[in-house]
Amino acid sequence: MESVNNNQKIWDYFHKATVIDNVAPSFENPVQTAIAKLNMEISITPNIITERQNRSISKWDLIRKLALRQYLQSLLKNQPKIQASERIASMLFPDRNAVHFDRVIRDWAQWFVENGVLPQPRQIR
């Protein structure tokens, strides 16, 4: 059984040093894979309400996926993770506690990169 401390974190996929040669890495970045999957799952179109109803995605899951996509794209642009998640939390959840939701967004992103799906809500209404 692996220790929890040995699990990779989302920021482990980003290199601190710049790439010297134009050599493509031998593995695909899981964060880029997650962004591509989110792009396929949420396409913003003029008729998003109809699409949302047809694909039976809840409004809450749509907002969570939008938050994840924004956060992961911010990480790819080398923005600090805490500042990026705070900015997204304050934009998408303006009436909620931004300090809490910035942590929640980072947890959702970690889960999505590892598992390819959104985590189940802890509180089912």
C-alpha positions in Angstrom: 0.0 0.0 0.0 1.4 3.4 -1.0 1.8 6.2 1.4 -0.3 9.3 0.9 2.9 11.3 0.9 4.1 9.5 -2.2 1.1 10.7 -4.3 2.0 13.3 -7.0 0.4 16.6 -6.6 -0.9 18.7 -9.5 2.0 21.1 -9.4 4.5 18.2 -9.7 3.6 18.0 -13.4 5.1 21.5 -14.0 8.8 22.0 -14.4 10.5 24.8 -12.6 13.4 24.9 -15.0 12.8 26.0 -18.6 13.2 23.5 -21.4 16.4 24.0 -23.2 15.9 21.9 -26.4 12.7 21.6 -28.4 12.5 18.0 -27.4 9.0 16.8 -26.7 8.6 14.9 -23.4 8.1 11.2 -23.6 4.9 11.4 -21.7 1.8 13.6 -22.1 1.2 16.1 -19.3 -1.9 14.9 -17.3 -3.0 18.5 -16.8 -3.2 19.1 -20.5 -5.1 15.8 -20.8 -7.6 17.0 -18.1 -8.1 20.4 -19.9 -8.7 18.6 -23.2 -11.3 16.4 -21.5 -13.0 19.4 -19.9 -13.1 21.2 -23.3 -14.9 18.2 -24.8 -17.4 18.0 -21.9 -18.2 21.7 -21.7 -18.6 23.7 -24.9 -19.9 27.2 -24.4 -22.4 27.9 -27.2 -25.2 30.3 -27.6 -27.6 27.5 -26.8 -25.9 26.1 -23.7 -29.1 25.6 -21.8 -30.4 23.2 -24.4 -27.1 21.4 -24.5 -27.0 21.2 -20.7 -30.5 19.7 -20.6 -29.7 17.2 -23.4 -26.6 16.0 -21.8 -28.2 16.0 -18.3 -25.3 17.9 -16.7 -26.4 19.8 -13.6 -25.8 23.5 -13.4 -23.5 22.9 -10.4 -21.3 20.4 -12.3 -21.1 22.8 -15.2 -19.9 25.6 -12.9 -17.4 23.2 -11.3 -16.1 22.1 -14.7 -15.7 25.8 -15.7 -13.8 26.5 -12.5 -11.5 23.5 -13.1 -10.8 24.4 -16.7 -10.0 28.0 -15.7 -7.7 26.9 -12.8 -5.8 24.3 -14.9 -5.3 26.8 -17.7 -4.0 29.3 -15.2 -1.5 26.7 -13.9 -0.3 26.1 -17.5 0.4 29.8 -17.7 2.6 29.5 -14.6 0.3 31.6 -12.5 0.5 31.0 -8.7 -1.9 28.3 -7.7 -3.4 30.0 -4.7 -3.9 33.3 -6.5 -5.4 31.6 -9.5 -7.9 29.6 -7.4 -8.8 32.7 -5.3 -9.5 34.7 -8.4 -11.7 31.9 -9.9 -13.5 31.4 -6.7 -14.4 35.0 -6.3 -15.6 35.2 -10.0 -17.7 32.0 -10.1 -18.8 31.8 -6.5 -19.3 35.5 -5.5 -21.8 34.9 -2.8 -19.8 32.2 -1.1 -16.7 32.1 1.1 -13.8 32.6 -1.4 -11.1 31.3 1.0 -13.0 28.1 1.3 -13.8 27.7 -2.3 -10.3 28.4 -3.5 -9.2 25.3 -1.5 -12.1 23.3 -2.9 -11.2 24.2 -6.5 -7.6 23.0 -5.9 -9.0 19.7 -4.4 -11.4 19.3 -7.3 -8.5 19.8 -9.8 -6.3 17.3 -8.1 -9.1 14.8 -8.1 -10.0 15.4 -11.7 -6.4 15.1 -12.9 -5.9 11.8 -11.1 -9.3 10.3 -11.9 -10.7 12.0 -14.9 -14.1 12.8 -13.3 -15.4 15.3 -10.8 -15.5 14.2 -7.2 -18.9 13.3 -5.9 -20.6 16.0 -3.8 -20.1 15.4 -0.1 -23.6 16.7 0.6 -26.4 15.4 -1.4 -29.5 17.5 -1.5 
